[in-house]
Amino acid sequence: MDATQTPRWLQEALYSSMLREDGGTASHEKHGGGSTPPDPARLAYLRQLIAALLEGRRLSTTYNYVLLAILAILTACHLREKLVATAWWRARFSRRKARCSNTTITVSSHRPCQQTDASSSSSGTTIQGTATPPEAGKDEGAEGERRPLLGYPHKSTALSPSSRPGPWALVSSMLAYQPRRVPFLNKPLPSNGTSLFVLCFLGINVFFQFYHAPLVGNLLFAFADRAGCMFVVNLPLLYLLAAKNQPLKHLTGQSYEALYIFHRRVGELLCLLAAVHFGGMIAFQFFKPEWLMRGTFWAFLQHRLVLLGIGAFVSYELLYLTSLGSVRQRWYELFLACHVLLQSTALVFLWLHYHTARPYVTAALVIFAVDRLVWRLLIKQATLSADLTVALQTHPFTIASAAPSSTGSSSSSSSSSSSNSGNEARRGAAGGTPHAWLNLLIRAHSGFTRDLLHYAHRHRTVSVRVDGPYGSSHAMDTLRSGDDVILVAGGSGIAVTFPLAWALLKDHQEDEERGRDVPPAGLLLESGGHEGKDAARRVRLLWIIHSDEHRYWVPGSLLDDLVAAGLHLVASRPTAVAGRPDVQGHVQSWIREADADGRQTRVLVSGPDGLNRDVRNTCSQARWGGSDVRVVVEKFGW
């Protein structure tokens, strides 16, 4: 790195320090017809300091190449997983087609085999807080007509030697396990796999920060400078992980919520690096040789370059403080405003602070501008006229609106309310042009959502601007790769599980009625009364509610449609009355049933942290026992 990349004040200090005598000013006295030679000890120190600076800066420029290599490995693993899943589905479809062509049994083309029990209604099976989970809840009358006179062979759940878990299954089980909350802090921990990946990422940064870094007091300047370099090279990654429309979720198959965890960890790392950089520069003023730089400590703080650095440091530290969970939950609007304002201010200070940071600042600005301005404001947006419905004072209100028309970027047509949107959809489907509808379930807390609730009390309609969709198809792809699907919703988590159940059952049914081809990754194989791993996909939904009013969050007509399409719906009694249901027992029972039939199980859970952890660890234990089960956690966050 050339001298032009060294601060002017440091260049002046280094130059003058080589010419200064002890306790005097710069001297150009002649000695024997030449200049006074510099002190060899001082010259050796300066060479050591400059070498440490240059090595740190050269090393930091290779950091993003390491990240690109890791991303390439993760992308290759994701593509391999997709190819394997597609090949598996094609093979299964071929077997299903060959079997159907060789049989004379007539099977309904649009009604999958469903379990006809008490759950086949809009209310579903009601389970008690201390109830033992039902095995399958099958209708004995209907089942008796299909049962052979000698009965079915006994299906043992014991693992055969060929089905015992292999090393990778055991490793994946341990990675999927989620530990308990952190003591005293009461903070939930992610899964072991996520924690391990975060630790590896932090380990890479620790290596780049400490590799050949001098840790002595008079060389703290080089250590602090390297911390600043590591801060800058991580900056584009921070903004990339925060972007709603990012390529990482498509390359890795992870959802935005999963990647957002890494965004927060990277942000915390950057705040730590900024503190190390600032603290190291301050500490160096007390450890540096007296002859190195002129002026006082106060004069150092008043230097333009230092003032700009302090501005960037204060902006990022305030950004961290206003991003804490307590602030996000209580004053979300304050968090959002500070996040936009402070990060913009910090980038300006950082741009002016040091010119070698400008390429990375430019990359961060480009990511931010493309995500916020181009994509959100110009590409994916629609303005809708929506109906407002407030059922109860303690009940979240809904915004029901029509989806934008395919011929324009916006729509102003009013739509039906949440109580009749299901009827609208059915009438539209019968007429050949389905009514596209969108229901937003909003639970009022404080701040903006409370203002929305007050507005809904005074008005019947509202103009809504909607942009999206965001996220990824990771959850749906995972569910479609299994024979049995288990959806667990805790409270408002039904907002996640209900659309997935609809897509698994109703969307495929409508595609078949219109004669559309379904991609192999989205096949819903139907076989009427056949059993085994080539039988129809079984979709089960377990909904845990806190109070009885929560049942009305989803219109009963829509639940009836899903039950008629084959959904096995189980709704708990209100936990406020009956206590917490045995969720682990239900999930274990359904996984064992799938294992007995040699079927793959895919589980998705969305709810409070405790429910998510229970379901995740239940699947982890099943995976350890040899079950072919995968779990996806969709977590609501701030």
C-alpha positions as CSV (number, residue, x, y, z in Angstrom):
1,M,0.0,0.0,0.0
2,D,1.5,3.4,-1.0
3,A,2.0,6.4,1.1
4,T,-1.0,8.1,-0.3
5,Q,-3.2,5.7,1.6
6,T,-1.7,6.8,5.0
7,P,-3.3,9.7,6.8
8,R,-1.6,13.1,6.2
9,W,-1.2,13.7,9.9
10,L,0.5,10.3,10.3
11,Q,2.8,11.0,7.3
12,E,3.8,14.3,8.8
13,A,4.4,12.6,12.2
14,L,6.4,9.8,10.7
15,Y,8.5,12.1,8.6
16,S,9.2,14.6,11.4
17,S,10.0,11.9,13.9
18,M,12.9,10.7,11.8
19,L,14.4,14.2,11.8
20,R,13.8,15.2,15.4
21,E,16.4,15.2,18.1
22,D,15.6,14.2,21.6
23,G,13.4,16.9,23.2
24,G,13.9,19.3,20.2
25,T,12.2,20.3,17.0
26,A,13.1,19.0,13.5
27,S,16.7,19.7,12.8
28,H,18.6,20.1,9.5
29,E,22.0,20.6,11.1
30,K,24.8,19.7,8.9
31,H,27.3,17.2,10.1
32,G,30.3,16.6,8.0
33,G,28.5,18.1,5.0
34,G,25.2,16.1,5.4
35,S,22.0,15.8,7.4
36,T,21.9,14.3,10.9
37,P,21.2,10.6,10.4
38,P,18.0,9.3,12.1
39,D,18.1,7.3,15.3
40,P,18.4,3.6,14.3
41,A,16.0,2.6,17.1
42,R,13.4,5.0,16.0
43,L,13.8,4.0,12.4
44,A,13.4,0.3,13.3
45,Y,10.2,1.1,15.2
46,L,8.7,3.1,12.4
47,R,9.5,0.3,9.9
48,Q,7.9,-2.3,12.2
49,L,4.8,-0.1,12.6
50,I,4.4,0.5,8.9
51,A,4.9,-3.1,8.1
52,A,2.2,-4.1,10.5
53,L,-0.2,-1.6,9.0
54,L,0.5,-2.8,5.4
55,E,0.1,-6.4,6.3
56,G,-3.2,-5.8,8.0
57,R,-4.6,-3.9,5.1
58,R,-3.4,-6.5,2.6
59,L,-4.9,-9.3,4.7
60,S,-8.3,-7.6,5.0
61,T,-8.7,-7.3,1.3
62,T,-8.8,-11.1,1.0
63,Y,-11.6,-11.4,3.5
64,N,-14.5,-11.2,1.1
65,Y,-12.9,-13.8,-1.2
66,V,-13.2,-16.2,1.8
67,L,-16.9,-15.3,2.2
68,L,-17.4,-15.9,-1.6
69,A,-15.8,-19.3,-1.3
70,I,-18.1,-20.2,1.6
71,L,-21.1,-18.9,-0.3
72,A,-20.2,-21.1,-3.3
73,I,-20.1,-24.2,-1.1
74,L,-23.5,-23.4,0.4
75,T,-25.0,-22.8,-3.0
76,A,-23.6,-26.1,-4.3
77,C,-25.2,-27.9,-1.4
78,H,-28.5,-26.2,-1.9
79,L,-28.5,-27.0,-5.6
80,R,-27.6,-30.6,-4.9
81,E,-30.5,-30.8,-2.4
82,K,-32.9,-29.4,-5.0
83,L,-31.8,-31.8,-7.7
84,V,-32.1,-34.8,-5.3
85,A,-35.6,-33.7,-4.3
86,T,-36.7,-33.2,-7.9
87,A,-35.3,-36.6,-8.9
88,W,-37.0,-38.2,-6.0
89,W,-40.3,-36.7,-6.9
90,R,-40.0,-37.7,-10.6
91,A,-39.3,-41.3,-9.6
92,R,-42.2,-41.3,-7.2
93,F,-44.5,-39.9,-9.8
94,S,-43.4,-42.5,-12.3
95,R,-44.2,-45.3,-9.8
96,R,-47.5,-43.7,-9.1
97,K,-48.4,-43.4,-12.8
98,A,-47.3,-47.0,-13.5
99,R,-49.4,-48.3,-10.7
100,C,-52.5,-46.3,-11.7
101,S,-52.2,-47.6,-15.3
102,N,-52.2,-51.2,-14.1
103,T,-55.2,-51.0,-11.8
104,T,-59.0,-50.8,-12.4
105,I,-59.7,-48.9,-9.2
106,T,-61.4,-45.6,-9.9
107,V,-60.0,-42.8,-7.7
108,S,-61.3,-39.3,-7.4
109,S,-59.0,-36.9,-9.2
110,H,-59.4,-34.0,-6.8
111,R,-60.2,-35.4,-3.4
112,P,-57.2,-36.9,-1.5
113,C,-57.8,-39.6,1.0
114,Q,-58.5,-38.0,4.3
115,Q,-59.1,-39.2,7.8
116,T,-62.8,-38.9,8.5
117,D,-62.8,-38.2,12.2
118,A,-64.0,-35.4,14.3
119,S,-61.3,-33.1,12.9
120,S,-63.0,-33.0,9.6
121,S,-64.9,-29.9,10.3
122,S,-64.2,-26.2,10.6
123,S,-63.7,-26.6,14.3
124,G,-61.6,-29.7,14.2
125,T,-60.8,-32.0,17.0
126,T,-60.6,-30.3,20.4
127,I,-57.7,-31.5,22.6
128,Q,-57.4,-30.9,26.3
129,G,-54.5,-29.4,28.0
130,T,-53.4,-32.7,29.6
131,A,-54.8,-35.0,26.9
132,T,-52.9,-38.0,25.6
133,P,-52.4,-37.4,21.9
134,P,-54.7,-39.4,19.6
135,E,-52.9,-41.8,17.3
136,A,-54.8,-41.0,14.1
137,G,-58.3,-40.4,15.2
138,K,-59.6,-42.5,12.4
139,D,-63.3,-43.2,11.9
140,E,-63.7,-46.8,13.0
141,G,-66.8,-47.3,10.8
142,A,-65.1,-46.2,7.6
143,E,-61.9,-48.0,8.6
144,G,-63.7,-51.2,9.4
145,E,-65.0,-51.5,5.8
146,R,-61.5,-51.5,4.4
147,R,-59.9,-53.7,7.1
148,P,-59.2,-57.3,6.0
149,L,-60.9,-60.0,7.9
150,L,-57.6,-61.2,9.4
151,G,-56.5,-57.6,10.1
152,Y,-53.5,-55.7,9.0
153,P,-50.0,-57.0,9.8
154,H,-48.6,-55.5,12.9
155,K,-46.4,-52.5,12.1
156,S,-43.5,-52.3,14.5
157,T,-42.0,-48.9,15.1
158,A,-38.6,-50.5,16.0
159,L,-35.9,-49.6,13.7
160,S,-34.5,-52.2,11.3
161,P,-30.8,-52.4,10.8
162,S,-31.2,-50.8,7.4
163,S,-33.2,-47.9,8.8
164,R,-31.0,-47.0,11.7
165,P,-29.7,-43.5,11.5
166,G,-26.4,-43.0,9.8
167,P,-23.6,-40.6,10.9
168,W,-25.1,-37.6,8.9
169,A,-28.5,-38.2,10.4
170,L,-27.0,-38.1,13.9
171,V,-25.1,-35.0,13.1
172,S,-28.1,-33.2,11.6
173,S,-30.1,-34.2,14.7
174,M,-27.6,-32.5,17.0
175,L,-27.4,-29.4,14.8
176,A,-31.2,-29.1,14.8
177,Y,-31.5,-29.2,18.6
178,Q,-32.2,-25.9,20.3
179,P,-30.9,-25.3,23.8
180,R,-32.7,-23.6,26.6
181,R,-32.7,-19.9,27.1
182,V,-29.6,-18.2,28.3
183,P,-29.7,-18.0,32.2
184,F,-30.2,-14.6,33.7
185,L,-30.5,-12.8,30.3
186,N,-33.6,-14.9,29.4
187,K,-32.7,-14.7,25.8
188,P,-33.7,-17.6,23.4
189,L,-30.8,-19.3,21.6
190,P,-31.1,-20.5,18.0
191,S,-30.5,-24.1,17.0
192,N,-27.1,-25.6,17.4
193,G,-26.5,-25.5,13.7
194,T,-27.1,-21.7,13.6
195,S,-25.0,-21.1,16.6
196,L,-22.1,-23.2,15.2
197,F,-22.3,-21.3,11.9
198,V,-22.2,-17.9,13.7
199,L,-19.3,-19.1,15.8
200,C,-17.4,-20.1,12.6
201,F,-18.1,-16.7,11.1
202,L,-16.8,-15.0,14.2
203,G,-13.8,-17.3,14.2
204,I,-12.9,-16.2,10.7
205,N,-13.1,-12.5,11.8
206,V,-11.0,-13.3,14.9
207,F,-8.3,-14.9,12.7
208,F,-8.2,-11.9,10.3
209,Q,-8.0,-9.5,13.3
210,F,-5.2,-11.3,15.2
211,Y,-3.1,-13.0,12.5
212,H,0.4,-11.5,12.9
213,A,-1.2,-8.5,14.7
214,P,1.1,-6.8,17.2
215,L,-0.3,-6.7,20.7
216,V,2.2,-4.4,22.4
217,G,1.3,-0.9,23.5
218,N,3.4,1.1,21.2
219,L,2.0,-0.8,18.2
220,L,-1.6,-0.5,19.2
221,F,-2.1,1.8,16.2
222,A,-1.7,-1.1,13.8
223,F,-4.1,-3.3,15.8
224,A,-6.7,-0.6,15.9
225,D,-6.2,0.1,12.2
226,R,-6.8,-3.5,11.3
227,A,-10.1,-3.4,13.4
228,G,-11.2,-0.5,11.2
229,C,-10.3,-2.4,8.1
230,M,-12.3,-5.4,9.2
231,F,-15.2,-3.1,10.0
232,V,-15.2,-1.7,6.5
233,V,-14.9,-5.0,4.6
234,N,-17.9,-6.4,6.5
235,L,-20.1,-3.4,5.7
236,P,-21.5,-4.7,2.3
237,L,-22.4,-8.0,4.0
238,L,-24.3,-6.2,6.7
239,Y,-26.5,-4.4,4.1
240,L,-26.8,-7.4,1.9
241,L,-28.3,-9.5,4.8
242,A,-30.7,-6.7,5.7
243,A,-32.1,-6.3,2.2
244,K,-35.5,-7.8,1.6
245,N,-34.7,-8.7,-2.0
246,Q,-31.4,-10.4,-1.7
247,P,-29.7,-13.1,-3.8
248,L,-28.5,-15.0,-0.7
249,K,-31.9,-16.5,0.0
250,H,-32.1,-17.9,-3.5
251,L,-28.6,-19.1,-3.5
252,T,-28.7,-20.8,-0.1
253,G,-32.5,-21.7,0.1
254,Q,-32.8,-19.9,3.5
255,S,-35.7,-17.7,4.4
256,Y,-35.3,-14.0,5.1
257,E,-36.0,-14.6,8.8
258,A,-33.1,-17.1,9.0
259,L,-30.7,-14.7,7.3
260,Y,-31.9,-11.8,9.5
261,I,-30.3,-13.6,12.4
262,F,-26.9,-13.3,10.7
263,H,-27.7,-9.6,9.9
264,R,-28.0,-8.9,13.6
265,R,-24.9,-10.9,14.5
266,V,-22.9,-9.1,11.8
267,G,-24.2,-5.7,13.1
268,E,-23.1,-6.6,16.6
269,L,-19.7,-7.6,15.3
270,L,-19.3,-4.3,13.5
271,C,-20.2,-2.3,16.6
272,L,-17.5,-4.3,18.5
273,L,-14.9,-3.7,15.8
274,A,-15.8,0.0,15.8
275,A,-15.3,0.1,19.6
276,V,-11.9,-1.7,19.2
277,H,-10.8,0.7,16.5
278,F,-11.8,3.8,18.5
279,G,-10.5,2.5,21.8
280,G,-7.2,1.4,20.3
281,M,-6.6,4.8,18.7
282,I,-7.3,6.5,22.0
283,A,-5.1,4.1,23.9
284,F,-2.3,4.5,21.4
285,Q,-2.0,8.2,22.4
286,F,-0.9,7.1,25.9
287,F,1.5,4.3,24.7
288,K,3.1,6.0,21.7
289,P,6.7,7.2,22.0
290,E,6.9,10.8,23.0
291,W,8.9,11.8,20.0
292,L,6.4,10.3,17.5
293,M,3.8,13.1,17.1
294,R,3.5,16.7,18.1
295,G,0.6,18.2,19.9
296,T,-1.6,17.3,22.9
297,F,-4.3,14.7,23.2
298,W,-6.9,17.4,22.8
299,A,-5.3,18.5,19.6
300,F,-5.5,14.9,18.3
301,L,-9.2,14.7,19.0
302,Q,-9.8,18.0,17.2
303,H,-8.2,16.7,14.0
304,R,-10.7,16.6,11.1
305,L,-10.1,12.9,10.3
306,V,-10.5,12.0,14.0
307,L,-13.7,14.0,14.3
308,L,-15.2,12.3,11.3
309,G,-14.3,8.9,12.8
310,I,-16.0,9.8,16.1
311,G,-19.1,10.8,14.1
312,A,-19.2,7.4,12.4
313,F,-18.5,5.6,15.7
314,V,-21.2,7.4,17.6
315,S,-23.7,6.8,14.8
316,Y,-23.1,3.1,14.7
317,E,-23.2,2.6,18.5
318,L,-26.5,4.5,18.7
319,L,-27.7,2.4,15.9
320,Y,-27.0,-0.7,18.0
321,L,-28.6,0.7,21.1
322,T,-31.8,1.6,19.3
323,S,-31.9,-1.9,17.7
324,L,-32.1,-3.8,21.0
325,G,-35.1,-6.1,21.4
326,S,-36.6,-4.0,24.2
327,V,-36.5,-0.9,22.0
328,R,-38.0,-2.8,19.0
329,Q,-40.9,-4.2,21.0
330,R,-41.8,-0.9,22.8
331,W,-41.0,1.7,20.2
332,Y,-40.8,0.1,16.9
333,E,-41.4,3.3,15.0
334,L,-38.5,4.9,16.8
335,F,-36.3,1.9,16.0
336,L,-37.3,2.1,12.3
337,A,-36.7,5.8,12.0
338,C,-33.3,5.7,13.9
339,H,-32.2,2.7,11.8
340,V,-32.7,4.6,8.5
341,L,-31.4,8.0,9.8
342,L,-28.4,6.7,11.7
343,Q,-27.1,4.3,9.1
344,S,-27.3,7.0,6.4
345,T,-25.5,9.4,8.7
346,A,-22.8,6.8,9.5
347,L,-22.2,6.1,5.9
348,V,-21.6,9.8,5.2
349,F,-19.1,10.1,8.1
350,L,-17.4,6.9,7.0
351,W,-17.1,8.1,3.4
352,L,-15.4,11.3,4.6
353,H,-13.4,9.6,7.3
354,Y,-11.1,7.6,5.1
355,H,-10.9,7.3,1.4
356,T,-9.9,3.6,1.3
357,A,-13.3,2.8,2.8
358,R,-15.1,4.4,-0.1
359,P,-15.4,1.3,-2.4
360,Y,-17.1,-0.6,0.4
361,V,-19.3,2.3,1.4
362,T,-20.3,2.6,-2.2
363,A,-21.2,-1.1,-2.4
364,A,-23.3,-0.7,0.8
365,L,-25.1,2.4,-0.7
366,V,-25.8,0.5,-3.9
367,I,-27.3,-2.4,-2.1
368,F,-29.4,-0.1,0.1
369,A,-30.6,2.0,-2.9
370,V,-31.5,-0.9,-5.1
371,D,-33.4,-2.7,-2.3
372,R,-35.3,0.4,-1.0
373,L,-35.7,2.7,-4.0
374,V,-35.7,0.7,-7.2
375,W,-37.3,-2.7,-6.1
376,R,-39.7,-1.5,-3.4
377,L,-40.9,1.7,-4.9
378,L,-40.9,1.0,-8.7
379,I,-41.1,-2.7,-9.2
380,K,-43.3,-4.5,-6.7
381,Q,-46.1,-2.3,-5.3
382,A,-49.8,-1.9,-5.5
383,T,-52.4,0.5,-4.0
384,L,-55.6,-1.2,-2.9
385,S,-58.9,-0.1,-1.4
386,A,-59.4,-2.5,1.5
387,D,-62.3,-3.2,3.9
388,L,-61.7,-3.1,7.7
389,T,-63.3,-5.4,10.2
390,V,-63.0,-5.4,14.0
391,A,-64.7,-8.4,15.5
392,L,-64.0,-7.9,19.2
393,Q,-62.2,-5.3,21.4
394,T,-59.6,-7.9,22.4
395,H,-59.5,-9.4,18.9
396,P,-57.1,-8.5,16.2
397,F,-58.7,-6.7,13.3
398,T,-58.4,-7.8,9.7
399,I,-57.8,-5.9,6.5
400,A,-59.3,-7.8,3.6
401,S,-58.4,-6.6,0.1
402,A,-58.3,-7.8,-3.4
403,A,-55.0,-8.6,-5.0
404,P,-53.9,-6.3,-7.8
405,S,-54.9,-7.1,-11.3
406,S,-52.4,-8.7,-13.6
407,T,-52.7,-5.9,-16.2
408,G,-51.5,-3.1,-14.0
409,S,-49.3,-2.2,-11.1
410,S,-52.1,-0.9,-8.9
411,S,-55.8,-1.5,-8.3
412,S,-58.5,0.7,-6.6
413,S,-61.3,-1.8,-6.5
414,S,-62.9,-2.6,-3.2
415,S,-63.0,-6.1,-2.0
416,S,-65.0,-8.4,0.2
417,S,-64.6,-8.6,4.0
418,S,-62.8,-11.5,5.7
419,S,-66.1,-13.2,6.4
420,N,-67.1,-13.7,2.8
421,S,-63.8,-13.8,1.0
422,G,-63.9,-17.6,0.9
423,N,-67.3,-17.5,-0.8
424,E,-66.0,-14.9,-3.3
425,A,-63.1,-17.2,-4.1
426,R,-65.4,-20.2,-4.7
427,R,-67.8,-18.2,-6.9
428,G,-64.9,-16.8,-8.9
429,A,-63.4,-20.3,-9.4
430,A,-66.7,-21.6,-10.6
431,G,-67.0,-18.8,-13.2
432,G,-63.5,-19.5,-14.6
433,T,-61.9,-16.2,-13.3
434,P,-61.0,-16.8,-9.6
435,H,-61.2,-13.8,-7.3
436,A,-57.8,-13.1,-5.9
437,W,-58.0,-12.1,-2.3
438,L,-55.6,-11.1,0.5
439,N,-56.4,-11.2,4.2
440,L,-54.1,-9.4,6.6
441,L,-54.5,-10.4,10.3
442,I,-53.1,-7.6,12.5
443,R,-52.8,-7.9,16.2
444,A,-52.8,-4.6,17.9
445,H,-50.1,-3.9,20.5
446,S,-49.0,-0.3,20.8
447,G,-47.8,2.4,18.6
448,F,-48.6,2.0,14.9
449,T,-50.7,-1.1,15.3
450,R,-52.8,0.5,18.0
451,D,-53.3,3.6,15.7
452,L,-54.5,1.2,13.0
453,L,-57.0,-0.3,15.4
454,H,-58.4,3.1,16.3
455,Y,-58.6,4.0,12.6
456,A,-60.5,0.7,12.0
457,H,-63.0,1.7,14.7
458,R,-63.8,4.9,12.8
459,H,-63.6,3.9,9.2
460,R,-64.9,1.0,7.1
461,T,-62.3,1.2,4.3
462,V,-58.7,2.2,4.0
463,S,-56.3,2.8,1.1
464,V,-53.4,0.4,1.5
465,R,-50.1,0.3,-0.4
466,V,-48.7,-3.3,-0.6
467,D,-45.3,-4.3,-1.8
468,G,-43.8,-7.7,-2.2
469,P,-43.8,-10.6,-2.1
470,Y,-40.7,-11.1,0.0
471,G,-39.2,-14.2,1.5
472,S,-38.4,-17.4,-0.3
473,S,-39.9,-20.7,-1.2
474,H,-37.8,-22.6,1.3
475,A,-40.7,-23.5,3.6
476,M,-43.0,-24.7,0.7
477,D,-40.2,-26.6,-1.0
478,T,-39.4,-28.4,2.2
479,L,-43.0,-29.3,2.8
480,R,-43.6,-30.5,-0.7
481,S,-40.6,-32.9,-0.4
482,G,-42.4,-35.0,2.2
483,D,-45.1,-37.6,2.2
484,D,-46.6,-36.4,5.5
485,V,-46.9,-32.7,6.4
486,I,-47.4,-31.5,9.9
487,L,-48.2,-27.8,10.5
488,V,-48.1,-26.5,14.0
489,A,-49.5,-23.0,14.7
490,G,-49.4,-21.2,18.0
491,G,-51.9,-18.3,18.1
492,S,-51.3,-15.9,15.3
493,G,-48.9,-18.4,13.7
494,I,-52.0,-19.6,11.8
495,A,-51.2,-16.7,9.5
496,V,-48.2,-18.7,8.3
497,T,-49.6,-22.3,8.4
498,F,-53.0,-21.5,6.8
499,P,-51.6,-20.3,3.4
500,L,-49.2,-23.2,3.3
501,A,-52.0,-25.7,3.9
502,W,-54.1,-23.9,1.2
503,A,-51.2,-24.1,-1.3
504,L,-50.6,-27.8,-0.5
505,L,-54.3,-28.8,-0.9
506,K,-56.4,-26.3,-2.7
507,D,-54.0,-24.8,-5.2
508,H,-53.1,-28.2,-6.6
509,Q,-56.7,-29.2,-6.7
510,E,-57.6,-26.1,-8.8
511,D,-54.6,-26.7,-11.1
512,E,-55.9,-30.2,-11.8
513,E,-59.4,-28.9,-12.5
514,R,-58.0,-26.5,-15.1
515,G,-55.7,-29.2,-16.6
516,R,-52.5,-27.5,-15.6
517,D,-49.3,-29.4,-15.2
518,V,-47.8,-29.3,-11.7
519,P,-44.0,-29.3,-11.4
520,P,-42.4,-32.4,-9.9
521,A,-41.4,-30.5,-6.8
522,G,-45.0,-29.6,-6.2
523,L,-46.8,-32.9,-6.9
524,L,-49.7,-33.9,-4.6
525,L,-50.0,-37.5,-5.3
526,E,-53.5,-38.9,-4.7
527,S,-54.3,-42.6,-4.4
528,G,-57.6,-42.8,-2.6
529,G,-57.4,-45.6,-0.1
530,H,-53.8,-46.8,-0.8
531,E,-51.4,-46.9,2.0
532,G,-47.6,-46.8,2.1
533,K,-45.1,-44.2,1.0
534,D,-46.7,-43.8,-2.4
535,A,-50.1,-42.9,-1.0
536,A,-51.7,-39.5,-0.8
537,R,-49.9,-36.8,1.0
538,R,-51.4,-36.4,4.5
539,V,-51.5,-32.8,5.7
540,R,-52.2,-32.2,9.4
541,L,-52.7,-28.8,11.1
542,L,-52.4,-28.4,14.9
543,W,-53.6,-25.0,16.0
544,I,-53.0,-23.9,19.6
545,I,-55.2,-20.9,20.7
546,H,-55.2,-18.9,23.8
547,S,-58.8,-17.9,23.9
548,D,-61.9,-19.2,22.1
549,E,-62.3,-15.9,20.2
550,H,-59.1,-16.8,18.3
551,R,-61.0,-19.4,16.3
552,Y,-62.6,-16.6,14.3
553,W,-59.3,-15.3,13.0
554,V,-59.8,-17.5,10.0
555,P,-63.2,-17.6,8.3
556,G,-64.9,-21.0,9.0
557,S,-65.8,-21.3,5.3
558,L,-62.1,-21.4,4.4
559,L,-61.3,-24.0,7.0
560,D,-64.3,-26.1,5.7
561,D,-62.8,-25.9,2.2
562,L,-59.4,-27.2,3.4
563,V,-61.0,-30.0,5.5
564,A,-63.0,-31.0,2.5
565,A,-59.8,-31.1,0.5
566,G,-58.2,-33.5,2.9
567,L,-56.8,-31.4,5.8
568,H,-56.7,-33.1,9.2
569,L,-57.4,-30.2,11.5
570,V,-56.8,-30.4,15.2
571,A,-57.6,-27.3,17.3
572,S,-56.8,-27.1,21.0
573,R,-59.1,-25.9,23.7
574,P,-58.2,-22.4,24.8
575,T,-54.9,-22.6,26.8
576,A,-56.3,-19.9,29.2
577,V,-58.9,-22.5,30.3
578,A,-57.4,-26.0,29.7
579,G,-53.7,-25.3,29.9
580,R,-51.0,-26.1,27.3
581,P,-51.8,-29.2,25.2
582,D,-49.4,-32.1,24.7
583,V,-47.9,-30.7,21.4
584,Q,-44.8,-33.0,21.6
585,G,-47.0,-36.1,22.1
586,H,-49.1,-35.2,19.0
587,V,-46.1,-34.5,16.8
588,Q,-44.3,-37.7,18.0
589,S,-47.5,-39.8,17.3
590,W,-47.8,-38.5,13.8
591,I,-44.1,-39.0,13.1
592,R,-44.3,-42.6,14.3
593,E,-47.3,-43.2,12.1
594,A,-45.4,-42.0,9.1
595,D,-42.4,-44.1,10.1
596,A,-44.6,-47.2,10.2
597,D,-45.7,-46.6,6.6
598,G,-42.1,-45.8,5.5
599,R,-43.1,-42.2,4.7
600,Q,-41.1,-39.0,4.9
601,T,-42.3,-36.3,7.4
602,R,-41.9,-32.6,7.0
603,V,-42.8,-30.3,9.9
604,L,-43.4,-26.6,10.0
605,V,-44.0,-24.6,13.2
606,S,-44.8,-21.0,13.7
607,G,-45.6,-19.5,17.1
608,P,-44.0,-18.4,20.4
609,D,-40.4,-19.2,21.2
610,G,-41.3,-22.0,23.6
611,L,-43.6,-23.8,21.1
612,N,-41.0,-23.5,18.3
613,R,-38.3,-25.0,20.6
614,D,-40.6,-27.9,21.7
615,V,-41.5,-28.9,18.1
616,R,-37.9,-28.4,16.9
617,N,-36.4,-30.6,19.6
618,T,-39.2,-33.2,19.1
619,C,-38.2,-33.5,15.5
620,S,-34.5,-33.5,16.5
621,Q,-35.1,-36.5,18.8
622,A,-37.1,-38.3,16.1
623,R,-34.2,-37.7,13.6
624,W,-31.8,-39.2,16.2
625,G,-34.0,-42.2,16.4
626,G,-33.9,-42.8,12.6
627,S,-37.0,-41.0,11.4
628,D,-36.9,-39.2,8.0
629,V,-38.1,-35.9,9.3
630,R,-37.2,-32.3,8.6
631,V,-38.4,-29.2,10.4
632,V,-38.8,-25.6,9.4
633,V,-39.4,-22.8,12.0
634,E,-41.1,-19.6,10.8
635,K,-40.6,-17.1,13.7
636,F,-42.2,-13.8,14.0
637,G,-39.7,-11.1,14.9
638,W,-39.3,-7.3,15.2
